[in-house]
Amino acid sequence: MKTPLFSIILLFVLVACEKDSPKPDPEIKTIVGKWKHTAYEKNVNGSNIWVPIDGEPNYIVFRYDGVILDSNGCPNCAPKSYYVNGKLFEVIPKEAISISSQCPIVDCIGCATWDIDQSDNELIVTLCEPSNTKSKYIRE
C-alpha cells in the first residue's frame, strides 16, 4: 500500500516542481519564435522588388524577452529597441545569453532601432533610416 501511495505523491511533487516556460512580453508575443529570411528588397529601374535569398537562408529568433538571436542561440547584431507594428519595444534581457565556442564574435555598428511590420506569419524588417534596407522573413 505504501509503494503506490509514495509513487502518486512523488508524481505530484515532480509535476509541481516543473519549471514553467517564461511568458513573452505582451508587446512582442506575436513575433516570438524562429523566422527564416526569404527575400530582400532591391530597387530595379526605379521600382522596388523582392529578390529571393539564394543559398542557405539565415534565421533570426526572437526570445520571450525580445532578445534577438541566431538559429544557434548566439547573439545577433540587433538593436536595443525596435518598433513592432508601430509600437516601440525596449529590449531588456531577463536572462543571460549563453555564448558557446560556436558563436561568432559579434561587433555591430548597426541601427539604433528596427521597424518590424508583422502580418500573420510574415515579417518585414526595415533597417537603418534613411537607407531603409528591407528584409522579408517567414515563421518557421
C-alpha positions in Angstrom: 0.0 0.0 0.0 2.9 2.4 0.8 4.5 2.0 -2.7 1.6 3.1 -4.8 0.8 6.0 -2.5 4.5 7.0 -2.5 4.6 6.9 -6.3 1.5 9.1 -6.6 2.9 11.6 -4.1 6.2 11.7 -6.0 4.4 12.2 -9.3 2.6 15.2 -7.8 5.8 16.7 -6.4 7.6 16.4 -9.7 4.7 18.0 -11.7 4.5 20.8 -9.1 8.3 21.4 -9.5 8.3 21.6 -13.3 9.7 24.9 -14.4 7.2 27.0 -16.3 8.4 28.3 -19.6 8.7 32.1 -19.5 5.8 34.1 -20.9 6.6 36.5 -23.7 6.2 40.2 -23.1 2.7 41.2 -24.4 4.1 43.7 -26.9 6.1 41.1 -28.8 4.2 37.8 -28.1 3.2 37.5 -31.8 6.8 37.7 -33.1 8.4 35.4 -30.5 10.0 32.4 -32.3 12.1 31.4 -35.2 11.9 33.3 -38.5 13.5 32.4 -41.9 15.0 35.1 -44.1 13.3 34.6 -47.6 13.9 37.8 -49.6 15.3 41.3 -49.6 14.0 44.4 -51.3 16.0 45.8 -54.2 15.5 48.8 -56.4 15.5 47.9 -60.1 14.8 50.5 -62.7 13.1 52.8 -60.1 10.9 50.1 -58.7 11.3 48.1 -55.5 11.1 44.4 -56.0 11.6 41.4 -53.6 14.6 39.3 -54.5 14.6 35.7 -53.1 17.5 34.6 -51.0 20.0 32.4 -52.8 21.7 29.5 -51.0 21.3 28.8 -47.3 18.9 31.2 -45.6 19.6 32.9 -42.3 17.3 32.7 -39.4 16.6 35.1 -36.5 15.0 34.1 -33.2 13.0 36.5 -31.0 13.3 35.2 -27.5 10.5 35.7 -25.0 12.1 38.9 -23.6 12.8 40.4 -27.0 16.4 39.5 -27.3 17.2 38.6 -31.0 19.5 35.6 -31.5 20.6 33.5 -34.5 19.3 30.0 -35.0 22.0 28.5 -32.8 21.1 30.8 -29.8 24.1 33.0 -30.4 23.9 36.8 -30.1 22.8 38.6 -33.2 23.7 42.1 -34.5 20.4 43.6 -33.2 19.3 46.9 -31.7 18.4 47.5 -28.1 14.9 48.6 -29.2 12.6 48.1 -32.2 9.2 49.1 -33.4 6.7 46.2 -33.8 3.8 47.4 -36.0 4.5 50.9 -34.9 4.9 50.3 -31.2 8.3 50.8 -29.6 9.7 47.9 -27.6 12.8 48.3 -25.4 14.8 45.1 -25.1 15.6 44.3 -21.5 17.2 40.8 -21.3 15.7 38.7 -18.5 18.4 36.1 -18.6 22.0 35.8 -19.8 22.7 35.0 -23.3 24.8 31.8 -23.3 27.8 32.2 -25.6 29.5 29.0 -26.8 32.6 28.4 -28.8 30.4 28.0 -31.9 29.2 31.6 -31.6 30.8 34.1 -34.0 32.3 37.2 -32.5 29.7 40.0 -32.9 30.9 43.5 -33.3 28.0 45.6 -34.5 27.8 49.1 -35.8 24.1 48.9 -36.6 20.9 50.8 -36.4 19.6 52.3 -33.2 16.1 50.8 -33.9 14.5 48.4 -36.4 11.0 48.8 -37.8 9.2 45.4 -37.8 5.9 45.0 -39.6 4.2 41.7 -38.9 1.3 40.3 -40.8 0.3 36.7 -39.7 3.4 34.6 -40.4 5.4 37.2 -42.3 7.8 39.9 -41.0 9.1 42.8 -42.9 12.2 44.2 -41.1 13.4 47.7 -42.1 16.9 48.6 -41.0 18.6 52.0 -40.7 16.8 55.1 -41.8 17.2 56.6 -44.3 18.5 53.7 -46.4 15.5 51.6 -45.5 17.0 48.2 -46.2 14.2 45.8 -46.0 14.2 42.0 -45.5 11.3 39.6 -45.5 11.0 36.7 -43.1 8.5 33.8 -42.6 7.7 32.0 -39.4 9.4 28.6 -39.1 
